[in-house]
Amino acid sequence: MNRAIVRRASLLPLLLAFTFAGPLAAGSAPHTAAQIVDAMITAHGGMERWASAPTVTIEDEFIPAGAESGSRSVVTVEQGPRRAYIDFPGTEMRMAWDGERAWSENWAVPYPPRFLALLNYYFVNLPWMAKDPGVILGEPGTARLWDDPTDYVTVKMTYGEGVGDTPGDYYTLFIDPKTHRLEACEYIVTYKAILPEGLTQTPPHVLVFEDFATVDGLVVPTRYTVYQADRSVFASSKIHRWSFREPFDTARMTPPAGAVFDESQP
């Protein structure tokens, strides 16, 4: 999913996941995919304020289904180049991504460092990711999430050939028609190294943002849950801290002695 990383018919087999209500009514405003995405970004604080931040730092607690607490990580991403490093408080584990290669120390996570480098950064900054170079916006529609009566505006994000590690991924955005805020997304993962043999993608998952905060004028999520197609919980995440002001430690881009380079195949 490292990406420096539906239309209705493709979602029908999910059955229980959500029910589509049809295309947007003529004359709705905003009505094009680009206008909808622009309104979404404005609702989250605008592009200029977000893009001009030197870094994005989040302290995240990832909680697997059934667990009362999870593992914490502190993710720092340099805006623009999107170089990144991640620390895991209370452990000696850490990793870095220099835009081309990932390496780690004392790695004890069942996913490759390269895959994780920008994963949660992408999830929680998704409103702005929709304007990334190489993103293709599909025709807008409307959809409901399970028994939620809201007719969300939907826009599917796909990627041009060769964009990021996994151009076969997609995200379908679920946008509140009144507030224009991003409330959920459906996504798949096509990173080869994490897939069972014979599969080319994960089943679709639905990520629902549940709480938000305003940090430096930007509306950002502080809690989300990821559901499987049958509405069972896959995992949840709490964002305990956001910062858009921390300096990027360029020294972290130099692999230390003993670092292990990630050779996984996206």
C-alpha positions in Angstrom: 0.0 0.0 0.0 3.0 2.3 0.0 2.2 5.0 -2.5 4.7 7.7 -2.6 -0.2 4.5 -2.4 -16.5 1.6 -7.3 -18.5 1.8 -9.4 -21.7 0.1 -8.1 -21.5 -3.1 -10.0 -18.1 -4.1 -8.4 -19.6 -3.8 -4.9 -22.8 -5.8 -5.4 -21.3 -9.1 -4.3 -20.7 -7.6 -0.9 -24.4 -7.7 -0.2 -24.3 -6.9 3.5 -21.6 -4.3 3.2 -23.7 -1.4 1.8 -26.5 -0.6 -0.5 -26.2 1.8 -3.4 -28.9 4.4 -4.0 -28.0 5.4 -7.5 -26.3 8.3 -9.4 -26.3 11.8 -8.1 -29.3 13.9 -9.0 -29.0 16.2 -11.9 -28.1 19.7 -10.8 -26.7 18.7 -7.4 -23.8 20.9 -6.3 -21.0 20.1 -6.2 -21.7 17.5 -8.9 -18.4 16.5 -10.7 -15.9 14.3 -9.0 -13.3 17.1 -8.9 -15.8 19.5 -7.3 -16.9 16.9 -4.8 -13.3 16.2 -3.8 -12.5 20.0 -3.6 -15.5 20.5 -1.3 -14.3 17.6 0.8 -10.8 19.0 1.2 -12.2 22.4 2.1 -14.4 20.7 4.8 -11.2 19.2 6.2 -9.4 22.6 6.4 -8.2 23.1 2.8 -5.2 22.0 0.7 -2.8 24.9 1.3 -2.7 24.5 5.0 -2.1 20.8 4.8 0.4 20.8 2.0 2.5 23.6 3.5 3.0 21.7 6.7 6.7 20.4 6.9 5.6 17.1 8.4 2.7 15.0 9.5 3.2 13.2 12.8 0.7 10.8 14.4 0.8 8.6 17.5 -1.3 5.7 16.6 -2.7 2.7 18.6 -3.6 -0.2 16.3 -6.0 -2.6 18.0 -6.8 -6.0 16.4 -10.3 -7.3 16.6 -11.1 -8.7 20.0 -8.2 -7.0 21.8 -8.7 -4.4 24.5 -5.5 -2.5 23.7 -3.0 -2.5 20.9 0.4 -1.6 19.8 1.5 2.1 19.6 3.6 3.7 16.9 4.8 7.2 16.2 4.8 7.9 12.5 6.6 11.0 11.1 6.2 11.7 7.3 7.9 14.5 5.5 5.4 16.3 3.3 6.4 16.5 -0.4 9.1 13.8 -0.6 7.1 11.6 1.8 10.1 10.1 3.4 9.1 8.5 6.7 10.3 7.0 10.0 8.3 5.0 12.6 9.1 4.4 16.2 7.3 1.9 18.5 7.3 3.3 22.1 8.3 0.8 24.7 10.3 -1.4 22.2 13.6 -1.2 20.4 11.9 -1.6 17.1 12.0 1.2 14.5 12.0 1.6 10.7 12.6 4.2 8.0 11.6 4.8 4.4 13.8 7.1 2.2 11.4 7.2 -0.7 13.1 4.2 -2.4 14.0 1.6 0.2 12.8 0.7 3.7 14.9 -0.7 6.5 14.2 -1.7 10.1 15.8 -2.7 13.4 14.5 -5.4 15.7 11.4 -5.9 13.4 8.7 -8.0 15.0 5.6 -7.0 13.0 4.0 -9.5 10.6 4.0 -7.0 7.7 6.9 -5.7 5.7 8.3 -2.2 6.7 7.9 -1.0 3.1 4.2 -1.8 3.3 3.7 -0.1 6.6 5.8 3.0 5.9 3.0 5.2 4.7 -0.1 3.0 5.4 -1.7 4.8 8.3 -0.5 8.2 7.0 -2.5 7.5 3.8 -5.6 6.3 5.7 -5.9 9.3 8.0 -4.9 11.9 5.3 -7.2 10.4 2.6 -9.1 13.6 1.9 -5.9 15.2 0.6 -4.6 12.1 -1.0 -7.5 12.3 -3.5 -5.6 15.1 -5.2 -2.3 13.3 -5.5 -0.6 13.0 -8.9 -1.7 9.8 -10.6 -5.0 9.5 -8.9 -8.0 8.9 -11.2 -11.4 10.0 -9.9 -14.4 8.0 -11.1 -17.9 9.2 -11.7 -19.7 10.2 -8.5 -22.6 8.3 -7.2 -24.5 7.8 -3.9 -24.4 4.9 -1.4 -25.5 3.8 2.0 -23.3 2.1 4.6 -25.2 -0.9 6.0 -28.3 0.4 8.0 -27.1 4.0 8.0 -29.9 5.9 6.2 -27.5 8.6 4.9 -27.1 8.7 1.1 -23.4 9.3 1.0 -21.7 10.9 -2.0 -19.2 8.4 -3.4 -16.1 8.8 -5.5 -13.8 6.0 -6.5 -10.1 6.6 -6.5 -8.0 4.5 -8.8 -4.4 4.9 -10.0 -2.6 5.3 -13.3 -0.2 2.6 -14.4 3.1 2.7 -12.4 1.8 5.0 -9.7 3.3 3.9 -6.3 4.0 0.4 -5.3 0.4 -0.9 -5.8 -1.4 0.9 -8.6 -4.1 -1.9 -8.5 -5.4 -0.6 -5.2 -8.6 1.5 -5.0 -10.5 3.6 -2.5 -14.1 4.5 -2.7 -14.8 7.6 -0.7 -18.0 8.0 1.3 -18.6 11.7 1.8 -21.3 13.3 3.9 -23.6 15.2 1.5 -24.2 18.0 4.0 -20.9 18.6 5.7 -18.8 17.3 2.8 -16.6 15.5 5.3 -15.1 12.1 4.5 -16.9 9.6 6.7 -15.7 6.2 5.4 -13.9 4.5 2.5 -13.9 1.1 1.0 -10.5 -0.2 -0.2 -8.5 -3.2 -1.3 -4.8 -4.0 -0.9 -2.7 -5.5 -3.7 0.7 -5.6 -2.1 1.9 -9.1 -3.2 4.1 -9.9 -0.2 1.1 -9.9 2.2 -1.3 -11.8 0.1 -2.0 -15.6 0.3 -0.6 -17.6 -2.6 -2.9 -17.4 -5.6 -4.6 -14.1 -4.6 -4.1 -10.8 -6.4 -5.9 -8.6 -3.8 -7.5 -8.6 -0.4 -11.3 -8.7 -0.1 -12.7 -5.2 0.2 -12.7 -3.7 3.7 -14.7 -0.7 4.9 -12.9 1.9 7.1 -15.3 4.1 9.1 -14.0 7.3 10.7 -15.7 7.7 14.1 -14.2 10.8 15.8 -12.5 13.9 14.6 -10.5 16.8 16.0 -9.3 20.1 14.6 -5.5 20.5 14.7 -4.0 23.7 13.3 -7.2 24.3 11.4 -7.3 20.9 9.8 -10.1 18.4 10.6 -8.5 15.0 11.1 -9.7 11.6 12.4 -8.8 10.5 15.9 -10.5 7.1 15.8 -11.6 4.7 13.1 -12.7 1.1 12.7 -12.0 -1.3 9.8 -14.8 -3.7 8.9 -14.9 -6.8 6.8 -17.6 -7.4 4.2 -19.8 -9.2 6.7 -19.6 -6.2 9.0 -17.3 -8.0 11.5 -14.6 -5.9 12.9 -11.1 -6.4 11.4 -9.3 -3.8 13.5 -9.5 -0.3 15.0 -7.2 2.6 15.5 -6.9 5.5 17.9 -4.9 8.5 17.0 -3.6 9.9 20.3 -1.6 12.8 18.9 -1.4 14.8 15.7 1.2 17.4 14.8 1.9 19.3 11.6 4.9 21.2 13.0 7.6 18.8 14.0 10.9 19.0 12.1 12.0 16.0 10.0 15.1 14.3 11.3 17.1 13.7 8.2 19.6 11.7 10.1 17.0 9.0 10.3 17.4 8.5 6.5 20.9 7.0 7.1 20.6 3.2 7.8 22.3 2.3 11.0 24.7 -0.6 11.3 22.8 -3.8 11.5 19.7 -2.4 9.8 17.7 -4.9 7.8 16.6 -3.8 4.3 13.1 -4.8 3.3 13.2 -6.9 0.1 9.5 -7.7 0.0 7.7 -7.5 -3.4 4.9 -5.0 -3.7 
